Structure formats: structure tokens, C-alpha cells
Amino acid sequence: MGSYAFIAIEGNIGAGKTTLSKLISQKMDGELILERFEENPFLERFYEDPKSNAFSVELAFLADRFKQLRQALGTRNLFRQKVIADYSFAKSLIFAKANLPNNEYVLFRTMFRLMEAQVPAPEVIAILNPGIEKVKEQILKRGRSYEKNLPKGYLEKVRAGYKSHYKHHRGSRVLNIDTSEIDFKGNPQDFEKLLSCILAPRRPGVYTLKI
């Protein structure tokens, strides 16, 4: 099912990336790559004191994402099964720009670019946009203690970061998908509509879509 071999599901905190990635991997019988955020030793400390821990948390995420994607994709060939990830490698740069002061961001970006060249790009990057209010509801529902007190305006900053980064993206099919009016977790028909949208044949470029 579907002709794309590597699909990344992206979006804001609480947008439903992991849930959708799991559903797609089950449907397509593909290899699932999930971000190992719980293994980042600086994450909770970052939410408690962002200024002191931002560089450490972003560097730890960068290293782990690089290692994980290289292991899963570094020796892939046309005969291996499809891969669905609940993040793209570019997520590291987007969050670094949102969280780091400019001098640290410039250093981080240099390291990111060196690593990025060694990681295969997804054929499709599906960015879920359920809206800020729905994102907030889903964050509260999943109940991670360190996410309960996000700084005011942080989710809006992350959303703007995705929009800016992928505005003129080349090489992948970048799908900005409005998911505000669907429930792909609870409604199988909504999931099928969303999946069909993601798998539809397209040329590389940036697309704005609504389900």
C-alpha cells in the first residue's frame, strides 16, 4: 500500500504524531521509528529551567535522532519494508531555533548541517495542524507532568518555526495538513481520509491541505 518508502509525521507538541505514526505503520506493515524523548536526561530539567538546559536538551535530542535514523535508514535498500517515523531530523533545528539564544543556535546549526548530510530525507513529511487549542487539550489529556506549565506563547512559537522552516523546502513532499476537524484516532474513516491524503502521488514541494 502506497509507494513512499520513508514517511515522517511532524507537527507541534501534542499534535498526534506518535498516534498517527503507529496507526500508519500497522496499516502499511512498516517499520516504526518513535522518538525516545523519555531517554533524554535533560528534558524535565529543561522545562523547569529552560535557559540553563536548552543547549543540553537540544544537543541530546540531536545526537539520539541522528543515531536512531542512521541505524534504521543507513543501510536501507529498495527491498526493505517501509519506514514511518514520528519526527523528521529537521525537528532538531526547528526546536533549537525556538529555544536557543542566537550565538548557541549558530553553533548548533553548524553541527546539525554536518549530520543532516548523512541522514536520508523523508519522501513525505506530513505536518499535522490541529490548532493550538486542540493541541493544548491533547497535551493535558496525555498527562506528562513536565508539559503542564509550558511558557506562554511557546506552542505558537513552535508552530511558527515549522511554518518558517518548511516554507520553501525542497526534495520532500511537505504536507501542511489541517486536522482540526477530524479524529483520526477515534474515527477509522477520518484515519483513512488522512492516510489517503499522505500517500497520494505528488511531486516534491510544499502543499497546504485540509481533511
Secondary structure, 3 states (H helix, E strand, C coil): CCCCCEEEEEECCCCCHHHHHHHHHHHHCCEEECCCHHHCCCHHHHHHCHHHHHHHHHHHHHHHHHHHHHHHHCCCCCCCCCEEECCCCCHHHHHHHHHCCHHHHHHHHHHHHHHHCCCCCCCEEEEEECCHHHHHHHHHHHCCHHHCCCCCCHHHHHHHHHHHHCCCCCCCEEEEEECCCCCCCCCHHHHHHHHHHHHCCCCCEEEEEEC
